[in-house]
Amino acid sequence: MHLLVHYASAPAVINSSTCSLFISTYFVQIGGGEAPDETTLLCSRGSDSALEFLSTCKLANLTVKAELGCCLLHRSGRLTIDGCILQCESNPLDYLSCPIVTTAGGSEIFSSSVKTSCDGVSVSQTRIEGGSKAVVTSGKLALQRVRVICSRTCVYFWFDVEDN
C-alpha cells in the first residue's frame, strides 16, 4: 500500500506494504488548509481501507481517496467526520467500493438499567463520492437521521450510524 498525505504545498509520503493505517488510540486529524481538498490522504489499489479506526477518533477538513475498497473502516469507538471529502474511484468494480464501512458492535450494557452507546459514526457537512453505497453497516448499527444538500457541483451529507 502506498499512502500519500499532501499538506497544501508540502507532500508527505507514507509507504506500507502489508496493511492500512490502523488507529487504535484516540486520534484527531485536521487538514492543514482552508478547504478539505488542500489536505489529501491517498490509498492505492490493493488495500482494504485507507484508514482503520479501533478507537474514538475525529477527522476534519480532510480528503480521503481510495482506488478500490473503502476510505474509512470503523471497527469500534466513536468516529466523527466533519467537513471532509470521501472519494472512491469510479470504475467497473464500483460495487466493491464504499466510502464508509462500519463493523462496530453497537452499544455496551454495563448494568441492566444503564445503557451507554460508545460505538458509532457521525458525519456532518461531508462530500461523499463514488462507490455503490455511501455507508455499509454490519452488526447492530444502522444509518439514522440522514440529511442531504445538493449544490450545483457536489452533494453534502449529514447522518449518524448508531445502535437501533
Secondary structure as UniProt FT lines:
FT   STRAND          2..7
FT   TURN            8..9
FT   STRAND          10..15
FT   STRAND          21..23
FT   STRAND          27..30
FT   HELIX           36..38
FT   STRAND          39..43
FT   TURN            45..46
FT   STRAND          49..53
FT   STRAND          57..60
FT   STRAND          63..66
FT   STRAND          70..74
FT   STRAND          78..82
FT   STRAND          85..88
FT   TURN            92..93
FT   HELIX           94..96
FT   STRAND          98..102
FT   STRAND          108..109
FT   STRAND          115..116
FT   STRAND          120..129
FT   STRAND          135..137
FT   TURN            139..140
FT   STRAND          141..150
FT   STRAND          155..163
//
